Amino acid sequence: MAYKITDACISCGACEAECPVSCISAGEDKYVINPDECIECGACANVCPVDAPVQD
């Protein structure tokens, strides 16, 4: 299951910088993960200060 970013996102960008496949980008209100490119490594979840990335 690919990760998704919940509404808890504070747009800090920590997840984008950590993603090894660059599938995270800034969205309108929060960061978003492209589920087709996500390799489900959990790197984004490990660095998020508010636990916004969760498995879909």
N, C-alpha and C positions, 0 to 999 in steps of 0.2 A: 504494500500500500504506500503510495506516494504521500509525502507530507503536504500539509496545507497550513496557512497562517490564519489564525483566528483574529477576531476583532480586538483581542487583548494587545495586539501589536502597537508599539509606541513609535514606530518608524525610526529606530535608532541605527539601522543598517548593519548591525553586527552579523546577522545571518547571511546577508548578501556577500560580505567579505569572506566568510568562512566556507561557503559552498564550493566544493571541488569541481563541479560541472557548470557553474555559473547559470543555474536555472532560476535564481531568485532576482527579482527586479522590483523597483519602487512602483507601487500602484497609486491610485488616486488618494486613498485614505490609509493604506497600509501596504506593506510589502506583499508580493505574491510569488508563488512557486509554480513553475510550469510543470504539471504532473507528468507530461510525456518525457521530460528530460530528467526528472528527479530519480536518483539512484537509491533512495531510501537509506542513506548513510547515517542520518541523525545529527550531522555536524551542526546544522542550523539550530536544532533544539538544544544542543549542548551549550551553545553560547548565548542563547536568548535570555535576557534578564527578567522577562515576564512570562516565560513558557508559552509563547504564542504559537510556535510551530508544533503541530500534532499530526500523528498519522491519520490519514483520511479513511 
